[in-house]
Amino acid sequence: MGQVIEMLSRDIQLNEKELTPPGFFEDSEDSSRSKLKMSECNTSQQSSVHITITQVTPR
């Protein structure tokens, strides 16, 4: 328990440019595939886009 308190007590610097909204993470590789699928959707064809949602909840 002491180790947890020590870790949580440390001052840290966050890179605010790297922060994402909670509950959603999109891999850059998946993003490029999604954009490709979306551009294909602009034609008369229908296609599905795979979306991955990762949610982390505290214990």
Buried (B, 14 or more C-beta within 10 A) or exposed (E): EEEEEEEEEEEEEEEEEEEEEEEEEEEEEBEEEBEEEEEEEEEEEEEEEEEEEEEEEEE
